[in-house]
Amino acid sequence: MQVVRMELSGTSQEILSARDLGIVACTRCSKPAPMGAQTCSRCGHRLVSRDRQSLQRVWAFWTVGLMCYIPANTYPMLKTRTLFQVDESTIIGGAVELAHHGNWGIAFIILFASVVIPLAKFMAVAFLAISVKQRSVTSQRQRHYLYEVVEYIGRWSMIDIFVVAILSSLVQLKSLAAINPGTASIFFALSVIFTMLAAQAFDTRMIWDTQTKDEGLKTND
């Protein structure tokens, strides 16, 4: 919640946060309350002006998610067993094999959803966490929009797990053929979960706390 105060001359602009006005908003129902209130009068949720432990949880979840993402790309994601052989394929290996057989569209979707998006989420969450502590050339609005994008694409991060689950349930021909999830599926699911937790743990209000600091640095420059 912000209040923008502009002078008639148009030469200056002051952005006041709800904290500057002595107001705290409920993060569950958005109802404002006076600073110092302990619980929301509407939903009973605990009111906190800023979550001081937010960045600690963000980096903890982010680190665990990154640790899980490494074996998710090194261990096999899918185990295909036929009558005479057993094939194991990683995420990238499976996409390369699909491209080799001419399925370029599916290979691109797998690489984009399983490699590009997770890595982009890791970088975006790390950038947001660092930007609230150090000066950034990216505006507050752009950083907040980046957070919304990370939150939105989080629901599509489990596409590999869904595909493996569907194939495992459909292709079970007893001793003739079977498809089972590999070890990487567990690590990939954990990586997605911890990345989502890292994004949810981030207190976006800290982005706007840097407004005054950035403006002061620009003035000194």
Backbone as CSV, one residue per row, in Angstrom:
resi,resn,N_x,N_y,N_z,CA_x,CA_y,CA_z,C_x,C_y,C_z
1,MET,0.849,-1.179,0.000,0.000,0.000,0.000,0.888,1.233,0.000
2,GLN,0.666,2.110,-0.962,1.493,3.299,-1.073,0.635,4.518,-1.362
3,VAL,1.096,5.668,-0.929,0.454,6.944,-1.217,1.450,7.789,-1.975
4,VAL,1.050,8.285,-3.139,1.923,9.119,-3.954,1.493,10.562,-3.794
5,ARG,2.408,11.426,-3.382,2.138,12.838,-3.176,2.987,13.629,-4.153
6,MET,2.349,14.367,-5.059,3.060,15.147,-6.067,2.706,16.615,-5.901
7,GLU,3.695,17.492,-5.998,3.456,18.917,-5.943,2.881,19.401,-7.263
8,LEU,2.192,20.537,-7.199,1.540,21.054,-8.390,2.536,21.397,-9.470
9,SER,3.721,21.758,-9.113,4.714,22.130,-10.116,5.188,20.936,-10.906
10,GLY,4.992,19.750,-10.368,5.399,18.545,-11.072,6.874,18.280,-11.015
11,THR,7.585,19.031,-10.180,9.033,18.873,-10.128,9.477,17.874,-9.074
12,SER,8.594,17.510,-8.160,8.990,16.571,-7.115,7.905,15.531,-6.920
13,GLN,8.285,14.423,-6.415,7.363,13.321,-6.194,7.790,12.584,-4.928
14,GLU,6.859,12.389,-4.021,7.148,11.717,-2.770,6.283,10.479,-2.671
15,ILE,6.901,9.366,-2.438,6.175,8.112,-2.305,6.215,7.680,-0.853
16,LEU,5.055,7.627,-0.242,4.939,7.224,1.148,4.373,5.809,1.217
17,SER,5.002,4.993,2.015,4.497,3.644,2.212,3.468,3.650,3.324
18,ALA,2.742,2.548,3.441,1.766,2.423,4.519,2.465,2.472,5.875
19,ARG,3.688,1.994,5.907,4.454,2.027,7.149,4.738,3.452,7.572
20,ASP,5.027,4.334,6.583,5.274,5.746,6.899,4.027,6.422,7.457
21,LEU,2.860,5.931,7.052,1.598,6.510,7.507,1.078,5.862,8.781
22,GLY,1.850,4.902,9.322,1.425,4.239,10.549,0.338,3.217,10.330
23,ILE,0.356,2.586,9.166,-0.666,1.594,8.828,0.014,0.285,8.472
24,VAL,-0.592,-0.814,8.848,-0.130,-2.135,8.456,-1.306,-2.884,7.840
25,ALA,-1.066,-3.547,6.709,-2.127,-4.258,6.004,-2.008,-5.756,6.262
26,CYS,-3.128,-6.401,6.348,-3.153,-7.852,6.537,-2.723,-8.529,5.238
27,THR,-1.791,-9.451,5.324,-1.311,-10.143,4.124,-2.295,-11.192,3.629
28,ARG,-3.332,-11.482,4.407,-4.320,-12.480,3.991,-5.533,-11.841,3.333
29,CYS,-6.097,-10.804,3.947,-7.311,-10.189,3.407,-7.117,-8.736,2.996
30,SER,-5.911,-8.177,3.204,-5.544,-6.821,2.784,-6.251,-5.710,3.553
31,LYS,-6.887,-6.029,4.652,-7.546,-4.985,5.448,-6.499,-4.186,6.215
32,PRO,-6.506,-2.847,6.106,-5.534,-2.035,6.837,-5.892,-1.925,8.313
33,ALA,-4.870,-1.732,9.115,-5.058,-1.574,10.559,-3.979,-0.632,11.078
34,PRO,-4.207,-0.007,12.210,-3.182,0.889,12.768,-1.918,0.119,13.133
35,MET,-0.776,0.767,12.985,0.484,0.161,13.358,0.467,-0.187,14.844
36,GLY,0.895,-1.377,15.156,0.877,-1.839,16.541,-0.205,-2.852,16.806
37,ALA,-1.182,-2.959,15.902,-2.225,-3.967,16.071,-1.631,-5.361,15.905
38,GLN,-2.056,-6.291,16.703,-1.487,-7.628,16.716,-2.182,-8.569,15.740
39,THR,-3.508,-8.462,15.630,-4.272,-9.354,14.757,-5.236,-8.546,13.898
40,CYS,-5.597,-9.122,12.766,-6.539,-8.468,11.850,-7.950,-8.571,12.417
41,SER,-8.682,-7.466,12.397,-10.044,-7.460,12.929,-11.020,-8.187,12.021
42,ARG,-10.611,-8.437,10.765,-11.513,-9.111,9.832,-11.330,-10.625,9.850
43,CYS,-10.081,-11.092,9.677,-9.846,-12.537,9.544,-9.074,-13.134,10.710
44,GLY,-8.570,-12.290,11.607,-7.851,-12.802,12.760,-6.414,-13.182,12.489
45,HIS,-5.908,-12.892,11.278,-4.524,-13.225,10.938,-3.557,-12.300,11.676
46,ARG,-2.386,-12.842,12.032,-1.392,-12.043,12.758,-0.831,-10.953,11.840
47,LEU,-0.756,-9.747,12.343,-0.282,-8.611,11.564,1.194,-8.361,11.843
48,VAL,1.970,-8.249,10.789,3.399,-7.970,10.889,3.738,-6.919,9.838
49,SER,4.361,-5.820,10.255,4.718,-4.782,9.310,5.772,-5.282,8.334
50,ARG,6.812,-5.921,8.842,7.842,-6.537,8.004,8.252,-7.856,8.637
51,ASP,8.420,-8.865,7.807,8.874,-10.164,8.280,10.401,-10.156,8.330
52,ARG,10.950,-10.019,9.509,12.394,-9.889,9.665,13.147,-11.158,9.313
53,GLN,12.466,-12.297,9.412,13.118,-13.569,9.110,12.886,-14.007,7.659
54,SER,12.318,-13.133,6.853,11.940,-13.508,5.496,13.139,-13.936,4.660
55,LEU,14.179,-13.110,4.626,15.337,-13.404,3.785,16.059,-14.663,4.237
56,GLN,16.075,-14.927,5.528,16.717,-16.146,6.009,16.004,-17.382,5.482
57,ARG,14.682,-17.352,5.513,13.910,-18.490,4.981,14.064,-18.592,3.469
58,VAL,14.101,-17.434,2.797,14.275,-17.449,1.342,15.574,-18.143,0.956
59,TRP,16.678,-17.751,1.579,17.966,-18.347,1.228,18.053,-19.806,1.658
60,ALA,17.410,-20.170,2.753,17.422,-21.569,3.192,16.680,-22.450,2.188
61,PHE,15.472,-22.049,1.804,14.703,-22.814,0.824,15.388,-22.809,-0.539
62,TRP,15.954,-21.658,-0.900,16.629,-21.531,-2.199,17.824,-22.471,-2.278
63,THR,18.601,-22.554,-1.229,19.785,-23.416,-1.216,19.402,-24.889,-1.313
64,VAL,18.399,-25.295,-0.538,17.955,-26.699,-0.593,17.393,-27.026,-1.976
65,GLY,16.634,-26.085,-2.550,16.092,-26.314,-3.884,17.173,-26.480,-4.928
66,LEU,18.233,-25.664,-4.831,19.340,-25.774,-5.779,20.094,-27.085,-5.585
67,MET,20.250,-27.510,-4.343,20.920,-28.780,-4.070,20.136,-29.957,-4.646
68,CYS,18.811,-29.872,-4.609,17.976,-30.940,-5.164,17.942,-30.895,-6.690
69,TYR,18.149,-29.708,-7.264,18.068,-29.578,-8.718,19.245,-30.247,-9.420
70,ILE,20.400,-30.302,-8.746,21.580,-30.922,-9.366,21.373,-32.415,-9.607
71,PRO,20.997,-33.222,-8.594,20.732,-34.647,-8.882,19.503,-34.858,-9.758
72,ALA,18.597,-33.887,-9.792,17.432,-34.019,-10.661,17.826,-34.047,-12.132
73,ASN,18.993,-33.486,-12.459,19.458,-33.477,-13.845,20.555,-34.496,-14.122
74,THR,21.041,-35.151,-13.082,22.091,-36.155,-13.277,21.558,-37.581,-13.168
75,TYR,20.569,-37.790,-12.313,19.970,-39.116,-12.189,18.883,-39.307,-13.256
76,PRO,18.538,-40.550,-13.574,17.501,-40.787,-14.593,16.124,-40.337,-14.119
77,MET,15.414,-39.686,-15.011,14.053,-39.255,-14.724,13.042,-40.355,-15.038
78,LEU,13.376,-41.175,-16.038,12.434,-42.194,-16.508,13.169,-43.500,-16.760
79,LYS,12.564,-44.586,-16.308,13.110,-45.927,-16.554,12.124,-46.707,-17.415
80,THR,12.575,-47.064,-18.612,11.738,-47.803,-19.548,12.243,-49.236,-19.635
81,ARG,11.399,-50.166,-19.254,11.780,-51.581,-19.264,10.947,-52.320,-20.303
82,THR,11.615,-52.954,-21.241,10.966,-53.798,-22.236,11.370,-55.257,-22.000
83,LEU,10.999,-56.088,-22.927,11.235,-57.515,-22.735,12.719,-57.850,-22.708
84,PHE,13.525,-57.099,-23.456,14.935,-57.453,-23.590,15.908,-56.427,-23.002
85,GLN,15.444,-55.217,-22.656,16.386,-54.211,-22.177,15.708,-53.206,-21.251
86,VAL,16.556,-52.476,-20.562,16.093,-51.424,-19.662,16.824,-50.131,-20.034
87,ASP,16.073,-49.092,-20.343,16.641,-47.797,-20.720,16.347,-46.771,-19.637
88,GLU,17.368,-45.998,-19.322,17.237,-44.912,-18.360,17.634,-43.607,-19.040
89,SER,16.827,-42.589,-18.849,17.098,-41.307,-19.515,16.935,-40.160,-18.531
90,THR,17.874,-39.219,-18.600,17.771,-37.999,-17.808,16.858,-37.005,-18.520
91,ILE,16.646,-35.853,-17.906,15.776,-34.850,-18.521,16.359,-34.375,-19.847
92,ILE,17.620,-33.971,-19.809,18.257,-33.464,-21.025,18.452,-34.589,-22.036
93,GLY,18.846,-35.772,-21.540,19.031,-36.911,-22.443,17.753,-37.302,-23.144
94,GLY,16.635,-37.268,-22.415,15.349,-37.577,-23.039,14.952,-36.557,-24.083
95,ALA,15.224,-35.272,-23.794,14.905,-34.231,-24.774,15.769,-34.360,-26.019
96,VAL,17.050,-34.682,-25.829,17.942,-34.881,-26.978,17.486,-36.063,-27.824
97,GLU,17.053,-37.122,-27.169,16.579,-38.290,-27.918,15.311,-37.981,-28.691
98,LEU,14.411,-37.205,-28.089,13.193,-36.808,-28.805,13.532,-35.949,-30.012
99,ALA,14.476,-35.033,-29.855,14.889,-34.200,-30.983,15.547,-35.038,-32.070
100,HIS,16.295,-36.064,-31.656,16.956,-36.941,-32.627,15.940,-37.690,-33.476
101,HIS,14.770,-37.981,-32.912,13.719,-38.678,-33.654,12.755,-37.710,-34.346
102,GLY,13.080,-36.432,-34.327,12.276,-35.464,-35.063,11.206,-34.760,-34.263
103,ASN,11.081,-35.065,-32.980,10.066,-34.410,-32.148,10.644,-33.137,-31.519
104,TRP,10.921,-32.161,-32.362,11.564,-30.948,-31.893,10.661,-30.141,-30.965
105,GLY,9.384,-30.096,-31.236,8.458,-29.327,-30.406,8.386,-29.847,-28.984
106,ILE,8.239,-31.168,-28.848,8.170,-31.764,-27.503,9.490,-31.600,-26.776
107,ALA,10.597,-31.777,-27.511,11.918,-31.616,-26.892,12.109,-30.185,-26.383
108,PHE,11.650,-29.211,-27.155,11.773,-27.819,-26.736,10.939,-27.545,-25.489
109,ILE,9.721,-28.089,-25.445,8.854,-27.876,-24.280,9.486,-28.467,-23.025
110,ILE,10.050,-29.665,-23.150,10.678,-30.317,-22.001,11.884,-29.515,-21.511
111,LEU,12.731,-29.092,-22.439,13.902,-28.312,-22.047,13.502,-26.964,-21.441
112,PHE,12.502,-26.335,-22.020,12.069,-25.034,-21.526,11.442,-25.140,-20.142
113,ALA,10.586,-26.144,-19.951,9.875,-26.288,-18.685,10.742,-26.879,-17.582
114,SER,11.717,-27.707,-17.956,12.505,-28.430,-16.953,13.894,-27.861,-16.730
115,VAL,14.380,-27.034,-17.637,15.730,-26.491,-17.496,15.702,-24.964,-17.453
116,VAL,15.111,-24.347,-18.464,15.133,-22.892,-18.560,14.335,-22.248,-17.423
117,ILE,13.081,-22.687,-17.235,12.233,-22.080,-16.208,12.789,-22.275,-14.803
118,PRO,13.197,-23.499,-14.405,13.772,-23.633,-13.047,15.000,-22.766,-12.817
119,LEU,15.917,-22.727,-13.793,17.107,-21.892,-13.636,16.733,-20.406,-13.568
120,ALA,15.759,-20.007,-14.379,15.312,-18.615,-14.343,14.683,-18.275,-12.995
121,LYS,13.946,-19.223,-12.413,13.356,-18.981,-11.101,14.427,-18.851,-10.026
122,PHE,15.449,-19.693,-10.089,16.544,-19.592,-9.125,17.202,-18.209,-9.204
123,MET,17.482,-17.768,-10.429,18.141,-16.470,-10.601,17.233,-15.324,-10.185
124,ALA,15.934,-15.435,-10.480,15.005,-14.356,-10.144,14.847,-14.215,-8.628
125,VAL,14.687,-15.332,-7.929,14.529,-15.274,-6.475,15.804,-14.742,-5.817
126,ALA,16.968,-15.195,-6.302,18.229,-14.702,-5.758,18.391,-13.205,-6.023
127,PHE,18.020,-12.761,-7.218,18.118,-11.342,-7.549,17.223,-10.496,-6.646
128,LEU,15.997,-10.962,-6.403,15.079,-10.213,-5.547,15.602,-10.134,-4.115
129,ALA,16.149,-11.240,-3.629,16.664,-11.250,-2.256,17.873,-10.338,-2.109
130,ILE,18.721,-10.297,-3.127,19.907,-9.437,-3.068,19.532,-7.975,-3.255
131,SER,18.524,-7.714,-4.094,18.183,-6.329,-4.431,17.626,-5.550,-3.253
132,VAL,17.065,-6.233,-2.246,16.523,-5.502,-1.098,17.621,-5.118,-0.111
133,LYS,18.821,-5.644,-0.319,19.944,-5.322,0.551,20.965,-4.414,-0.129
134,GLN,21.004,-4.447,-1.459,21.962,-3.647,-2.195,21.242,-2.784,-3.217
135,ARG,21.908,-1.739,-3.649,21.328,-0.846,-4.636,21.143,-1.576,-5.963
136,SER,19.998,-1.344,-6.599,19.686,-1.995,-7.871,19.220,-0.959,-8.883
137,VAL,19.626,-1.153,-10.133,19.193,-0.239,-11.196,17.777,-0.553,-11.648
138,THR,17.254,-1.698,-11.233,15.889,-2.091,-11.576,14.910,-1.417,-10.633
139,SER,13.858,-0.850,-11.181,12.898,-0.120,-10.362,12.102,-1.066,-9.468
140,GLN,11.447,-0.478,-8.475,10.637,-1.277,-7.558,9.467,-1.939,-8.281
141,ARG,8.857,-1.228,-9.204,7.734,-1.790,-9.955,8.183,-2.994,-10.783
142,GLN,9.334,-2.888,-11.419,9.830,-3.995,-12.232,10.166,-5.211,-11.379
143,ARG,10.736,-4.969,-10.196,11.055,-6.078,-9.310,9.785,-6.755,-8.779
144,HIS,8.792,-5.943,-8.461,7.529,-6.522,-7.994,6.857,-7.325,-9.110
145,TYR,6.929,-6.815,-10.333,6.371,-7.547,-11.475,7.125,-8.863,-11.690
146,LEU,8.452,-8.838,-11.509,9.242,-10.062,-11.629,8.805,-11.089,-10.607
147,TYR,8.523,-10.638,-9.388,8.051,-11.565,-8.359,6.710,-12.182,-8.758
148,GLU,5.816,-11.386,-9.313,4.517,-11.908,-9.740,4.674,-12.944,-10.844
149,VAL,5.635,-12.721,-11.750,5.887,-13.697,-12.813,6.398,-15.007,-12.226
150,VAL,7.322,-14.915,-11.258,7.852,-16.117,-10.606,6.738,-16.887,-9.916
151,GLU,5.849,-16.174,-9.248,4.726,-16.815,-8.583,3.785,-17.477,-9.589
152,TYR,3.570,-16.829,-10.740,2.630,-17.356,-11.731,3.146,-18.625,-12.393
153,ILE,4.428,-18.641,-12.770,4.947,-19.800,-13.496,5.257,-20.954,-12.557
154,GLY,5.176,-20.729,-11.241,5.461,-21.806,-10.302,4.522,-22.983,-10.453
155,ARG,3.283,-22.726,-10.857,2.304,-23.799,-10.988,2.581,-24.709,-12.182
156,TRP,3.413,-24.249,-13.128,3.720,-25.058,-14.316,5.041,-25.804,-14.184
157,SER,5.668,-25.716,-13.045,6.993,-26.306,-12.886,6.970,-27.813,-12.715
158,MET,5.814,-28.384,-12.469,5.709,-29.822,-12.227,5.341,-30.598,-13.495
159,ILE,5.539,-30.005,-14.657,5.107,-30.660,-15.886,5.812,-31.997,-16.106
160,ASP,7.092,-32.069,-15.774,7.824,-33.331,-15.918,7.261,-34.412,-15.016
161,ILE,6.942,-34.042,-13.786,6.392,-35.008,-12.840,5.036,-35.513,-13.308
162,PHE,4.221,-34.623,-13.866,2.916,-35.030,-14.377,3.064,-36.008,-15.549
163,VAL,4.004,-35.707,-16.442,4.227,-36.583,-17.597,4.698,-37.962,-17.146
164,VAL,5.642,-37.998,-16.213,6.146,-39.275,-15.713,5.041,-40.056,-15.020
165,ALA,4.224,-39.381,-14.237,3.136,-40.065,-13.533,2.116,-40.647,-14.510
166,ILE,1.793,-39.883,-15.561,0.825,-40.366,-16.549,1.375,-41.568,-17.318
167,LEU,2.640,-41.460,-17.757,3.245,-42.571,-18.494,3.367,-43.813,-17.620
168,SER,3.711,-43.628,-16.364,3.873,-44.765,-15.465,2.549,-45.484,-15.237
169,SER,1.460,-44.743,-15.213,0.159,-45.366,-14.995,-0.415,-45.992,-16.259
170,LEU,-0.037,-45.467,-17.434,-0.600,-45.982,-18.688,0.194,-47.156,-19.253
171,VAL,1.509,-47.079,-19.172,2.349,-48.105,-19.799,2.792,-49.106,-18.734
172,GLN,1.974,-50.055,-18.466,2.293,-51.149,-17.562,1.770,-52.439,-18.191
173,LEU,2.610,-53.060,-19.022,2.211,-54.263,-19.769,2.860,-55.513,-19.179
174,LYS,2.822,-55.579,-17.857,3.362,-56.721,-17.125,4.814,-56.972,-17.512
175,SER,5.097,-58.138,-18.061,6.492,-58.491,-18.369,6.954,-57.960,-19.720
176,LEU,6.045,-57.420,-20.550,6.412,-56.955,-21.879,7.059,-55.563,-21.835
177,ALA,6.427,-54.638,-21.153,6.959,-53.273,-21.100,6.401,-52.548,-19.885
178,ALA,7.204,-51.643,-19.374,6.774,-50.856,-18.219,7.606,-49.581,-18.157
179,ILE,6.974,-48.518,-17.710,7.646,-47.230,-17.521,7.485,-46.823,-16.071
180,ASN,8.591,-46.587,-15.407,8.588,-46.222,-13.996,9.382,-44.938,-13.780
181,PRO,8.988,-44.131,-12.806,9.746,-42.903,-12.513,11.114,-43.234,-11.952
182,GLY,12.096,-42.421,-12.320,13.452,-42.613,-11.828,13.722,-41.796,-10.579
183,THR,14.936,-41.892,-10.095,15.322,-41.175,-8.882,15.235,-39.669,-9.056
184,ALA,15.496,-39.197,-10.275,15.489,-37.753,-10.523,14.120,-37.128,-10.307
185,SER,13.050,-37.910,-10.478,11.711,-37.357,-10.315,11.480,-36.874,-8.886
186,ILE,12.022,-37.602,-7.919,11.877,-37.191,-6.521,12.637,-35.890,-6.262
187,PHE,13.884,-35.830,-6.743,14.690,-34.626,-6.528,14.107,-33.426,-7.274
188,PHE,13.570,-33.674,-8.464,12.989,-32.575,-9.233,11.752,-32.020,-8.526
189,ALA,10.917,-32.911,-8.008,9.734,-32.457,-7.275,10.135,-31.671,-6.031
190,LEU,11.144,-32.143,-5.316,11.618,-31.423,-4.131,12.196,-30.063,-4.504
191,SER,12.920,-30.010,-5.626,13.492,-28.746,-6.072,12.397,-27.729,-6.377
192,VAL,11.349,-28.165,-7.056,10.237,-27.268,-7.381,9.540,-26.793,-6.108
193,ILE,9.316,-27.717,-5.185,8.624,-27.366,-3.942,9.415,-26.338,-3.137
194,PHE,10.723,-26.569,-2.993,11.527,-25.647,-2.201,11.692,-24.298,-2.900
195,THR,11.708,-24.297,-4.227,11.770,-23.022,-4.943,10.489,-22.226,-4.747
196,MET,9.356,-22.916,-4.766,8.077,-22.250,-4.515,8.020,-21.718,-3.081
197,LEU,8.531,-22.484,-2.134,8.558,-22.022,-0.749,9.461,-20.796,-0.590
198,ALA,10.581,-20.791,-1.330,11.483,-19.640,-1.281,10.790,-18.386,-1.801
199,ALA,10.033,-18.523,-2.894,9.321,-17.376,-3.448,8.215,-16.901,-2.504
200,GLN,7.503,-17.841,-1.892,6.422,-17.469,-0.983,6.946,-16.866,0.316
201,ALA,8.154,-17.255,0.711,8.728,-16.713,1.944,9.211,-15.275,1.781
202,PHE,9.385,-14.845,0.549,9.898,-13.499,0.302,8.829,-12.461,0.616
203,ASP,9.162,-11.501,1.448,8.253,-10.414,1.808,8.416,-9.293,0.791
204,THR,7.458,-9.167,-0.116,7.559,-8.202,-1.207,7.550,-6.758,-0.714
205,ARG,7.098,-6.515,0.497,7.082,-5.150,1.023,8.495,-4.602,1.190
206,MET,9.465,-5.496,1.326,10.847,-5.041,1.463,11.356,-4.401,0.182
207,ILE,10.745,-4.750,-0.956,11.142,-4.127,-2.227,10.918,-2.622,-2.169
208,TRP,9.786,-2.218,-1.594,9.441,-0.800,-1.562,10.171,-0.052,-0.461
209,ASP,10.751,-0.771,0.487,11.528,-0.109,1.537,12.806,0.498,0.997
210,THR,13.240,0.037,-0.163,14.478,0.557,-0.756,14.249,1.833,-1.559
211,GLN,12.992,2.284,-1.646,12.689,3.476,-2.449,13.453,4.704,-1.946
212,THR,13.363,4.955,-0.652,14.027,6.123,-0.084,15.533,6.011,-0.197
213,LYS,16.051,4.797,0.054,17.502,4.602,-0.005,18.030,4.828,-1.414
214,ASP,17.321,4.305,-2.421,17.759,4.470,-3.807,17.704,5.932,-4.220
215,GLU,16.641,6.638,-3.810,16.524,8.030,-4.192,17.626,8.869,-3.549
216,GLY,17.982,8.515,-2.296,19.061,9.236,-1.637,20.391,9.016,-2.312
217,LEU,20.643,7.803,-2.772,21.881,7.520,-3.460,21.944,8.247,-4.805
218,LYS,20.821,8.309,-5.503,20.791,9.003,-6.785,21.039,10.492,-6.589
219,THR,20.484,11.049,-5.502,20.688,12.475,-5.248,22.136,12.786,-4.967
220,ASN,22.805,11.911,-4.207,24.214,12.105,-3.909,25.096,11.953,-5.141
221,ASP,24.659,11.090,-6.070,25.429,10.945,-7.294,25.349,12.204,-8.148
